[in-house]
Amino acid sequence: MRRLEPRFLLLTLIGLAVITAPVRADIPLPKPDRETDRFAEVVELGPIEPLPPIARVSSQAGAGRLPEGVIVTTEVSRLDPVQRQVFLVTQTVLDPARQLREVEVHRPEGEGIDARPLAVTRDTVEIDGRLVDRRHYRWAVQALRGGELRLRFSRIDFEVVGSAQSEYAFVPVARRLEVVELPTHLPSYLPVTPGLIIEQAEVAPLVAGEPGRWRFRVRGEGLSEEALSRLIGAQLVAPPGLRLDAPDIHAFSGESTQTPAAAERVSPLAASWQVNISLLPSVDGGADGRRDARLPGLRLPYIDPRAAEPGAELDYARLAAEQVTWEAEPTARRFAALWTALPWLLVGLLGAVGLGAAARWVWRRWQAYASRRAARERLLAADEPASLRRQLLVELAALPHPVRPVTRERLARRGASEAWLAAFASLESWCFDPRRSPERAEFAAVRQVLVARLPGHWFR
């Protein structure tokens, strides 16, 4: 075989490449979706290397690829928060071309960082004469320990209208936090907030012996059910004559009673908690029947992060002690009413006992009547002396007080009549003397006596 020259192979490959090269068109064609088994193929961008963390409040920097014209701004309200202080993190996505179909955003994260979502809003704003689609994502973030921490942001994925796959992802630049550490002797449940307010305190009118309600609302940042339960429960010392239950605490989700101007000044991090405490006033009163008690005053400590040395001194929200009064039964009147009602109580008790005994007697008589009637029907169904005797012995054995042994003397002691005993003796003689065979009329007469005169008190 003739060996091909290297020069000839090189020329052949160059010619094939020229023939198969695409023709450049004047008008660009739209990029078709790549499909695999009739499903659009997801384009993976691969791992994105995040940028080094920075110490800036607001930044648009990040790694990855954004859709054309889209701007992502990440804003951190505090770079030097106090330990356990809640601060606000906001991510804003501006879409001037209004081309985004969906944006997938995740909460911030980091070692020693806790974040919870607050709100997601979407609206349209006018920027430089153009309507821009704006998305707002807000989180409440806490630094759980002091020192230098890194607040990282997760990857944001974008889906563009008209494209079956997303080729866009963006990782905002992380933040470097310098967290002010609190004194270690302070309890971890103490709230860290610029202010703590107790409002809407009220006590429903009290009635002796009936549950009442003491309710108020606590508002501040970084509050939790556990913190309020510990702070309030330790101060609930019940006064004489009034019982206090453990506080029922839940997040307040009703409408605010503040004016719109005041509501705008409230931090989005502030939360309101409703506190309900059940009261049970005593029924014992003085000579005039009135009773009063003093609800304990409350002092709720908190740490102000705006102080020069946070945690060196505690601030307090205070709820003043309140005097409550209710009408109770005087002691003498209560004893007199009890003494007056005692005869009626005794009569009612005796009546109830008598009624129960009568009902039991009637029930037992009815049961005995029903049992005797069923036994008589079974005896009447016997059509020969042997079967009648067997059924009679079964009935005597099934009595509440069975007859054992079945003899004339025992039956007589149990109250059987002479006619019934004579009929029973005739039945016994027919069964044990084969020479005696009764006529049908004679057998029917004996069976009728045994059935009709069957003692009813045997079934009681």
C-alpha positions as CSV (number, residue, x, y, z in Angstrom):
1,M,0.0,0.0,0.0
2,R,1.2,3.4,-0.9
3,R,2.1,5.5,2.1
4,L,0.5,9.0,2.3
5,E,2.8,11.9,2.5
6,P,2.5,14.2,5.6
7,R,2.2,17.3,3.3
8,F,-0.9,15.7,1.6
9,L,-2.6,14.9,4.9
10,L,-2.1,18.5,6.1
11,L,-3.7,19.9,2.9
12,T,-6.6,17.5,3.2
13,L,-7.4,18.6,6.8
14,I,-7.3,22.3,5.9
15,G,-9.7,21.8,3.0
16,L,-12.2,20.0,5.2
17,A,-12.1,22.7,7.8
18,V,-12.9,25.4,5.1
19,I,-15.8,23.4,3.7
20,T,-17.5,22.8,7.1
21,A,-16.9,26.3,8.5
22,P,-20.3,28.2,9.2
23,V,-21.3,31.0,6.8
24,R,-21.4,34.4,8.5
25,A,-24.9,36.0,8.0
26,D,-25.6,39.7,7.9
27,I,-28.6,39.4,10.3
28,P,-27.8,37.5,13.5
29,L,-30.2,34.7,14.2
30,P,-31.7,34.1,17.8
31,K,-29.8,31.7,19.9
32,P,-31.9,28.5,20.1
33,D,-32.5,26.6,23.3
34,R,-30.4,23.6,23.7
35,E,-32.6,20.6,24.3
36,T,-32.0,17.1,25.8
37,D,-34.9,14.7,25.4
38,R,-37.2,17.7,24.6
39,F,-36.3,19.4,27.9
40,A,-34.2,22.6,28.0
41,E,-30.7,22.0,29.2
42,V,-29.7,24.0,32.3
43,V,-26.5,25.9,31.8
44,E,-24.2,25.5,34.7
45,L,-21.8,28.4,35.3
46,G,-19.7,26.4,37.6
47,P,-18.4,27.6,41.0
48,I,-18.1,31.4,41.5
49,E,-15.1,32.6,43.5
50,P,-16.5,35.2,46.0
51,L,-14.6,38.5,46.4
52,P,-12.7,39.2,49.6
53,P,-14.9,40.7,52.3
54,I,-15.0,44.5,52.7
55,A,-15.9,46.9,55.5
56,R,-18.5,49.1,53.6
57,V,-22.1,49.7,54.5
58,S,-23.4,49.6,51.0
59,S,-21.9,48.0,47.9
60,Q,-22.8,46.8,44.4
61,A,-19.7,44.7,44.1
62,G,-19.8,41.0,43.6
63,A,-18.6,38.0,41.6
64,G,-20.4,36.3,38.8
65,R,-22.5,37.5,35.9
66,L,-25.5,39.8,36.0
67,P,-28.2,40.2,33.3
68,E,-27.6,43.3,31.2
69,G,-28.6,46.4,33.1
70,V,-29.5,44.7,36.4
71,I,-28.0,46.2,39.5
72,V,-27.8,44.4,42.9
73,T,-27.1,46.6,45.9
74,T,-26.4,45.1,49.3
75,E,-26.6,47.3,52.4
76,V,-25.7,46.5,56.0
77,S,-27.0,48.9,58.6
78,R,-24.2,48.2,61.1
79,L,-20.6,47.1,60.6
80,D,-19.8,47.3,64.3
81,P,-22.9,45.8,66.0
82,V,-23.0,44.9,69.7
83,Q,-23.1,41.2,70.4
84,R,-26.8,39.9,70.0
85,Q,-27.8,43.2,68.6
86,V,-30.2,42.9,65.7
87,F,-29.3,44.9,62.6
88,L,-30.8,45.2,59.2
89,V,-29.5,43.7,55.9
90,T,-31.1,44.8,52.7
91,Q,-30.6,43.5,49.1
92,T,-32.1,45.6,46.3
93,V,-32.4,44.3,42.8
94,L,-33.0,46.9,40.1
95,D,-34.2,45.7,36.7
96,P,-34.4,48.7,34.2
97,A,-35.2,46.4,31.2
98,R,-37.8,44.5,33.3
99,Q,-36.5,41.3,31.9
100,L,-36.2,39.2,35.0
101,R,-38.8,36.4,35.3
102,E,-37.6,35.1,38.7
103,V,-34.9,35.9,41.2
104,E,-33.7,33.3,43.8
105,V,-32.2,34.9,46.9
106,H,-31.2,33.3,50.1
107,R,-30.6,34.6,53.6
108,P,-27.1,35.8,54.7
109,E,-25.0,33.4,56.7
110,G,-21.7,33.0,58.5
111,E,-20.1,31.5,61.6
112,G,-21.7,33.0,64.7
113,I,-24.4,34.7,62.6
114,D,-28.2,34.2,62.9
115,A,-30.5,35.6,60.3
116,R,-34.3,35.6,59.8
117,P,-36.3,37.0,56.9
118,L,-38.4,40.1,57.5
119,A,-40.1,41.0,54.2
120,V,-39.9,40.7,50.4
121,T,-41.4,43.5,48.4
122,R,-41.6,44.3,44.7
123,D,-42.6,47.6,43.2
124,T,-41.9,49.9,40.3
125,V,-40.0,53.1,40.7
126,E,-39.0,55.9,38.3
127,I,-35.3,56.4,37.8
128,D,-34.0,58.9,35.3
129,G,-37.4,59.0,33.6
130,R,-37.6,55.2,33.2
131,L,-39.9,52.8,35.1
132,V,-37.6,50.3,36.8
133,D,-38.7,47.0,38.4
134,R,-37.4,46.9,42.0
135,R,-37.2,44.0,44.4
136,H,-36.4,44.4,48.1
137,Y,-35.2,41.6,50.4
138,R,-34.8,42.3,54.1
139,W,-33.3,40.2,56.9
140,A,-32.8,40.7,60.7
141,V,-29.3,39.6,61.5
142,Q,-27.7,38.9,64.9
143,A,-24.0,38.5,65.7
144,L,-24.1,35.8,68.5
145,R,-20.5,36.3,69.6
146,G,-18.0,39.2,69.7
147,G,-14.9,39.8,67.7
148,E,-14.3,39.8,63.9
149,L,-17.0,38.0,62.0
150,R,-17.6,37.5,58.3
151,L,-21.1,38.1,56.9
152,R,-21.4,36.1,53.7
153,F,-24.1,36.3,51.0
154,S,-25.4,33.4,49.1
155,R,-25.5,33.1,45.3
156,I,-28.3,34.9,43.6
157,D,-29.7,33.1,40.5
158,F,-31.6,35.0,37.8
159,E,-34.1,33.7,35.2
160,V,-34.6,36.0,32.2
161,V,-37.8,36.2,30.2
162,G,-37.7,34.3,27.0
163,S,-34.8,32.0,28.0
164,A,-35.4,28.5,29.1
165,Q,-32.1,28.3,30.9
166,S,-30.4,30.8,33.2
167,E,-26.8,31.8,32.5
168,Y,-26.7,34.4,35.2
169,A,-25.6,34.2,38.8
170,F,-24.1,36.7,41.2
171,V,-22.5,36.5,44.7
172,P,-22.5,39.9,46.5
173,V,-19.3,40.8,48.3
174,A,-19.1,39.7,51.9
175,R,-18.8,42.1,54.9
176,R,-16.3,42.2,57.6
177,L,-17.9,42.9,61.0
178,E,-16.3,44.1,64.2
179,V,-18.7,42.9,66.9
180,V,-18.6,44.6,70.3
181,E,-18.5,41.8,72.9
182,L,-20.8,42.0,76.0
183,P,-19.7,41.2,79.5
184,T,-19.8,37.4,80.1
185,H,-21.7,37.6,83.3
186,L,-24.8,38.9,81.7
187,P,-27.6,36.4,80.9
188,S,-27.8,35.4,77.3
189,Y,-31.6,36.1,77.2
190,L,-31.3,39.8,78.0
191,P,-32.5,41.8,74.9
192,V,-30.1,44.1,73.2
193,T,-32.3,47.0,71.9
194,P,-32.1,50.8,71.7
195,G,-35.3,51.0,73.7
196,L,-37.9,48.8,75.4
197,I,-41.5,50.0,75.7
198,I,-44.4,48.6,77.8
199,E,-47.7,49.9,76.5
200,Q,-51.5,49.1,76.3
201,A,-51.6,47.9,79.9
202,E,-55.1,47.2,81.2
203,V,-56.9,45.0,83.8
204,A,-60.4,43.8,83.0
205,P,-63.0,44.3,85.8
206,L,-62.6,41.6,88.4
207,V,-65.4,39.4,89.8
208,A,-65.0,37.2,92.8
209,G,-64.3,33.6,92.0
210,E,-64.1,34.2,88.2
211,P,-61.0,34.4,86.1
212,G,-59.8,37.9,85.1
213,R,-57.2,39.2,82.7
214,W,-54.2,41.5,83.0
215,R,-52.7,42.3,79.6
216,F,-50.0,44.6,78.2
217,R,-47.7,44.8,75.2
218,V,-43.9,44.9,75.1
219,R,-42.2,46.4,72.0
220,G,-38.5,46.4,71.2
221,E,-35.7,44.8,69.0
222,G,-34.3,41.4,69.6
223,L,-37.2,40.2,71.9
224,S,-38.2,36.6,72.2
225,E,-40.8,34.6,74.0
226,E,-38.2,33.0,76.2
227,A,-36.7,36.3,77.3
228,L,-40.0,37.9,78.2
229,S,-41.1,34.7,80.0
230,R,-38.0,34.7,82.2
231,L,-38.0,38.5,82.8
232,I,-41.7,38.7,83.7
233,G,-42.2,35.3,85.4
234,A,-39.5,36.0,88.0
235,Q,-41.4,39.1,89.2
236,L,-45.0,37.7,89.3
237,V,-45.4,37.5,93.1
238,A,-49.1,37.0,93.8
239,P,-50.6,39.4,96.5
240,P,-52.9,38.1,99.2
241,G,-56.4,37.2,97.8
242,L,-55.3,37.1,94.1
243,R,-53.8,34.2,92.2
244,L,-51.6,34.9,89.2
245,D,-50.9,32.3,86.5
246,A,-47.9,32.0,84.3
247,P,-47.8,34.6,81.5
248,D,-49.1,33.7,78.1
249,I,-46.8,35.4,75.6
250,H,-47.2,35.5,71.8
251,A,-46.2,37.8,68.9
252,F,-48.6,40.6,68.3
253,S,-49.9,40.5,64.8
254,G,-52.8,43.0,65.0
255,E,-53.0,46.5,63.6
256,S,-50.9,49.2,65.2
257,T,-52.6,52.0,67.2
258,Q,-49.9,54.5,66.3
259,T,-50.4,57.3,63.9
260,P,-48.9,56.9,60.4
261,A,-46.2,59.5,61.1
262,A,-45.1,57.6,64.3
263,A,-45.3,54.3,62.6
264,E,-42.8,55.4,59.9
265,R,-40.3,56.2,62.6
266,V,-40.5,52.7,64.1
267,S,-37.6,50.5,63.2
268,P,-38.5,47.5,60.9
269,L,-36.5,45.4,63.4
270,A,-38.9,46.3,66.3
271,A,-41.4,43.6,67.2
272,S,-44.4,43.7,69.6
273,W,-45.3,40.9,72.0
274,Q,-48.7,40.5,73.7
275,V,-48.5,39.4,77.3
276,N,-51.7,38.0,78.9
277,I,-51.7,37.0,82.6
278,S,-54.8,35.3,84.1
279,L,-56.0,36.5,87.5
280,L,-58.3,34.7,90.0
281,P,-59.7,36.9,92.7
282,S,-60.7,35.3,96.0
283,V,-64.4,35.0,97.0
284,D,-63.6,35.9,100.6
285,G,-64.1,39.5,101.6
286,G,-64.2,41.7,104.7
287,A,-67.2,42.8,106.6
288,D,-68.4,45.0,103.8
289,G,-67.7,42.4,101.1
290,R,-65.0,44.4,99.3
291,R,-61.5,43.1,98.6
292,D,-58.5,44.8,97.0
293,A,-55.0,43.7,96.0
294,R,-51.9,45.3,94.4
295,L,-50.6,43.9,91.2
296,P,-46.7,43.7,91.2
297,G,-44.8,46.3,89.4
298,L,-42.5,45.1,86.6
299,R,-38.9,46.2,85.7
300,L,-37.7,44.7,82.4
301,P,-33.9,45.1,82.0
302,Y,-32.3,45.5,78.6
303,I,-28.9,46.4,77.1
304,D,-28.7,49.7,75.1
305,P,-26.2,49.2,72.2
306,R,-25.9,53.0,71.9
307,A,-24.2,53.3,75.3
308,A,-20.4,54.1,75.5
309,E,-19.9,50.7,77.1
310,P,-22.8,48.4,76.3
311,G,-23.7,46.1,79.1
312,A,-21.8,48.0,81.8
313,E,-25.1,49.3,83.1
314,L,-28.6,48.0,82.4
315,D,-31.6,50.1,81.4
316,Y,-35.1,49.2,82.4
317,A,-38.6,49.5,81.1
318,R,-41.0,49.9,83.9
319,L,-44.7,49.1,84.5
320,A,-46.0,50.7,87.7
321,A,-47.8,48.6,90.3
322,E,-51.6,48.8,90.0
323,Q,-54.3,48.6,92.7
324,V,-57.3,46.5,91.8
325,T,-60.6,46.1,93.6
326,W,-63.5,43.6,93.4
327,E,-66.7,42.7,95.1
328,A,-66.5,39.6,97.3
329,E,-68.9,37.8,99.6
330,P,-68.6,38.8,103.2
331,T,-67.6,35.9,105.4
332,A,-70.6,36.1,107.7
333,R,-73.0,36.3,104.8
334,R,-71.3,33.3,103.1
335,F,-71.8,31.1,106.3
336,A,-75.4,32.2,106.7
337,A,-76.2,31.4,103.0
338,L,-74.5,28.0,103.5
339,W,-76.5,27.3,106.7
340,T,-79.7,28.2,105.0
341,A,-79.0,26.0,102.0
342,L,-77.9,23.0,104.1
343,P,-81.4,21.5,104.6
344,W,-82.2,21.8,101.0
345,L,-78.9,20.1,100.2
346,L,-79.7,17.3,102.5
347,V,-83.2,16.8,101.1
348,G,-81.7,16.8,97.6
349,L,-79.1,14.3,98.6
350,L,-81.7,12.0,100.2
351,G,-84.0,12.4,97.2
352,A,-81.2,11.5,94.9
353,V,-80.3,8.4,96.9
354,G,-84.0,7.3,97.1
355,L,-84.5,7.9,93.4
356,G,-81.4,5.8,92.7
357,A,-82.7,3.0,94.9
358,A,-86.2,3.0,93.3
359,A,-84.7,3.0,89.9
360,R,-82.5,0.0,90.8
361,W,-85.5,-1.8,92.3
362,V,-87.6,-1.3,89.1
363,W,-84.7,-2.4,86.9
364,R,-84.2,-5.6,88.9
365,R,-87.9,-6.4,88.8
366,W,-88.0,-5.8,85.1
367,Q,-84.9,-8.0,84.5
368,A,-86.5,-10.8,86.6
369,Y,-89.8,-10.5,84.7
370,A,-88.0,-10.7,81.4
371,S,-85.9,-13.7,82.5
372,R,-89.0,-15.6,83.8
373,R,-90.9,-15.0,80.6
374,A,-88.0,-16.2,78.5
375,A,-87.7,-19.4,80.7
376,R,-91.4,-20.1,80.4
377,E,-91.3,-19.9,76.6
378,R,-88.4,-22.3,76.5
379,L,-90.3,-24.8,78.7
380,L,-93.4,-24.6,76.6
381,A,-91.3,-25.5,73.5
382,A,-90.5,-28.9,75.1
383,D,-92.8,-31.6,73.5
384,E,-91.9,-34.7,75.6
385,P,-91.1,-35.5,79.2
386,A,-87.3,-36.0,78.8
387,S,-86.8,-32.7,77.0
388,L,-89.0,-30.9,79.4
389,R,-87.0,-32.2,82.4
390,R,-83.7,-31.3,80.8
391,Q,-84.8,-27.8,80.0
392,L,-86.2,-27.4,83.6
393,L,-82.9,-28.4,85.1
394,V,-81.1,-25.9,82.8
395,E,-83.4,-23.1,84.0
396,L,-83.0,-24.0,87.7
397,A,-79.2,-24.0,87.2
398,A,-79.2,-20.6,85.5
399,L,-81.1,-18.8,88.3
400,P,-79.4,-15.9,90.1
401,H,-79.3,-18.3,93.1
402,P,-79.2,-21.8,91.4
403,V,-81.0,-24.7,93.0
404,R,-78.5,-27.5,93.7
405,P,-79.3,-30.4,94.2
406,V,-82.7,-30.4,92.7
407,T,-84.8,-32.2,95.4
408,R,-88.3,-31.9,96.6
409,E,-87.1,-30.6,100.0
410,R,-84.8,-27.9,98.5
411,L,-87.5,-26.8,96.1
412,A,-90.0,-26.6,98.9
413,R,-87.6,-24.5,101.0
414,R,-87.2,-22.1,98.0
415,G,-91.0,-21.5,98.0
416,A,-92.3,-23.8,95.4
417,S,-96.1,-24.5,95.7
418,E,-97.6,-28.0,96.3
419,A,-99.2,-28.1,92.9
420,W,-95.8,-27.3,91.2
421,L,-94.1,-29.9,93.3
422,A,-96.7,-32.5,92.4
423,A,-96.3,-31.7,88.7
424,F,-92.5,-32.0,89.1
425,A,-92.9,-35.4,90.8
426,S,-95.1,-36.6,87.9
427,L,-92.5,-35.5,85.4
428,E,-89.8,-37.3,87.4
429,S,-91.8,-40.5,87.5
430,W,-92.5,-40.5,83.7
431,C,-88.8,-40.0,83.0
432,F,-87.5,-42.7,85.4
433,D,-90.3,-45.4,85.1
434,P,-90.4,-46.6,81.5
435,R,-93.7,-48.5,82.2
436,R,-95.5,-45.2,82.7
437,S,-96.1,-43.3,79.5
438,P,-98.4,-40.2,79.9
439,E,-101.2,-39.3,77.5
440,R,-100.6,-36.2,75.5
441,A,-103.3,-34.3,77.4
442,E,-101.9,-35.4,80.7
443,F,-98.4,-34.3,79.6
444,A,-99.7,-30.9,78.5
445,A,-101.5,-30.4,81.8
446,V,-98.4,-31.1,83.8
447,R,-96.3,-28.9,81.6
448,Q,-98.8,-26.1,81.9
449,V,-98.6,-26.3,85.7
450,L,-94.8,-26.2,85.7
451,V,-94.8,-23.2,83.4
452,A,-97.7,-21.2,84.9
453,R,-96.7,-21.7,88.6
454,L,-92.9,-21.3,88.0
455,P,-92.0,-19.0,91.1
456,G,-91.2,-15.5,90.0
457,H,-89.0,-14.7,93.0
458,W,-86.5,-17.3,91.9
459,F,-85.4,-14.9,89.1
460,R,-84.7,-11.9,91.4
